[in-house]
Amino acid sequence: MDSLSGRIEVVAGCMFSGKSEELIRRLKRAQIARQKVIALKSSLDDRYGLETITSHSGIRLESAVVASPSDVLRIVEEKQVEVVGIDEVQFFDPGIVEVAEYLAGQGVRVILAGLDQDFRGEPFGPMPELLALAEEVTKLTAVCMVCGRPATRTQRIVNGRPARYDDPVVMVGAAESYEARCREHHVVPGRPERVLEKERLI
């Protein structure tokens, strides 16, 4: 492996913003360049079948399923790949940061796709640290289902109503459970009030 080629790329955004599609696009381009590529996905994501990364628009790429950062490290080293793509990286524990850093240091191009915010609108899992350490960050937007403006947040819907703040953070689902929303139309009942007073900010 060429130690100079290692890097971390993060593709972030809300649901329905095209993160998986962009991940697949980058991996397919690496395959065209005859690089040794592997696609991985979290074992928590079983929405479209276990052994494929699938975008909401139906684009697919064969993948292996991993349950932990140590699984990622083991598979990448066993296969001796040059490029690894990991989908739904927000589901991994903080150890994925160290694994990504190690692999990049060994010359592997590490491409990570995931939600930067959970349904509450708060930073999701290891994403903040990955975003800070990446050589390249791409933040995608979707379309707000209420007003049509650019959406950066994920609205969880339970029985036709916005999920409450104290609901579990992880709940795998697609269009039946989630919508893309802009800041104005993102609603989280029960969220603690954050009062930002201008006088304190100056």
N, C-alpha and C positions, 0 to 999 in steps of 0.2 A: 504493500500500500504506500502511496505517496503521501508523506506526512504533511506536505504543503497543500494538499487538496481537501483536507478535512474541514468541515464547517457545519454549522447548525442553521437551518432555515425553519422558520415558524410561519405557518399559515393559520391565522386566527380570525375569529368573527362569531357572529350569532348563528343560530340554526338557519338553514336555507340560504346561506350566503355563498355557497359553492366551494367550501373548504375541501371536501373529499374530491370533488371534481378537479380542483387545482392540484391536489396531491397526486392524483392519478395521472394528470397531464405531465407533471414533472418526472414521474417515474417512467412513463412511457417514452419520454424524450431521452432519458438516460439509457433505456433499453435500445433505442434506435442507435445511440452512440456506442453500442456494444459494451456497455458497462455491466458489471455483475450487480443485479438489483434484487432486493427482496422487499415485499410489502408485508407489514404487520398490522394487526388491529387488536384492540382490547377484547378480552373474552366477555366483557360486560355488554358489548354491542352485538346483539343477535337479531337486529331488526330485519335485515335482508339476507339472512343466511350467514353461517359462521365463517366460511372459507373464502369470502370475497369482501373487498372494500367496494361499497356501492354508494354512488351519489344519489341524492333525492331525485335527480333527473333520469336515473337508471343506468348511468355509465358504471361499468364494473371492472375490477382488476382482481385476479386471484391473489389471495393473501394467506399468511399463517396466523394462527390465533395465539396470543400470549396473555398470561395472567399477571405477570410481574416484570419489573425492570430487569431482574436477573435472567428471566426468560429471553428478553431482548438481547442482552449481552451474549448469552450462550449461543443463540441461533446465529447472530451476526458473525461471531467468531468461528463457529462450526462451518458456516457457508462461505466464509472469506469474501464477503460482499464489499463492493465499493460504495454502494448507495443503499440506504435503508429509509423507507418511508413508514411512518407510524400514524395511524388514524385514531381519532378520539383519545388523544394523549392526555386530556384532562382527567380521565378516569384512573390514571396511574398514580401510585404513591410518590412522594417527593424523591425517591431513589432514582426516578427516571431522569432527573436533572444531572446527577452524577454520571449515569450511564451515557447520556448524550454527550456530555463534556469529554468523557474518556474516549468514546468512539471517534469524535471529531479530532481529538488529539492523536489518534492512531491513523488518521488519514481518511476516515469514512465521512461521506456526505450524509448528514442526518436531516431528514425532512420530516417535520412534525406538524400535524394538523389537529386543531382542537378548538373548543369553545373557550374564549378568554373570560367570559362571565357566566355564572350559573343563572338559574331562573330568577334569582333574587336581584340580579344586576350587580353581583359582587364577584371579585376575582375567583377563578375556578382552579382549585387544586394547585398543581405545579406550574400552571401557565405563566404567572407573573415572573417567576425566576427564569423560565425558558425564554420569555420575550426579552428579558434584560440581557441574557447571555448570547443570544443568537447573532450571527453575522448579518442575517437578512430577515426582516419581518414584513409579512404581507397581511394587512388587515382588510378583510372583505366585508361588505355590507349586503344586506338583503333588502326587501321592499316591505315597508310597514303595512300590515294587513288592515290597518284602520284608515290611514291617510295617504298611503302611497309614497311617502317620503323615504329616504334611506333609513334602514333599520339596523341598529347595532345591538339590540337586546333580544333575549329569548323569553317569550311569554308562555308560561305553562298554563294549560287549561284543564280543569278537573270538573267533570259534569257540567260543562258549558260555562264555568266561571273561573276567574283567575285563581291560581293556587295561592295558598296562604304562606307567609314567610316561614312558619315553623314546619312546613311540609319537608319530607326528606329531600336532600340536595340532588341525589342521583335517582332518576327515574327514566329509564330508557324508553323512548317513544319517537314518533315522527309527526306527521301532519294531524293525526288524531288527538295528540296531546299538546302540541306546541304551535306557536305562531311567532313570526318575526315582528318586532315592534320598534318604533322610534322611542327616544327618551320620554317624550310627552305622553305617549299612549301605553307605556309599560306600567302595569299595575300590579302591586304586591300587597294585598291586604295584610295588616298586622306587622308590616315592616317598621322597625324603630325609627322614629322621626329624627332626621339629621337637620338641625337648625343651623344654617350657615349665616352668621351675622356679618354684614359688610364691615362693621366697625372693627371686628376681631380679625378680619382678613387683611386689613391695610397695615 
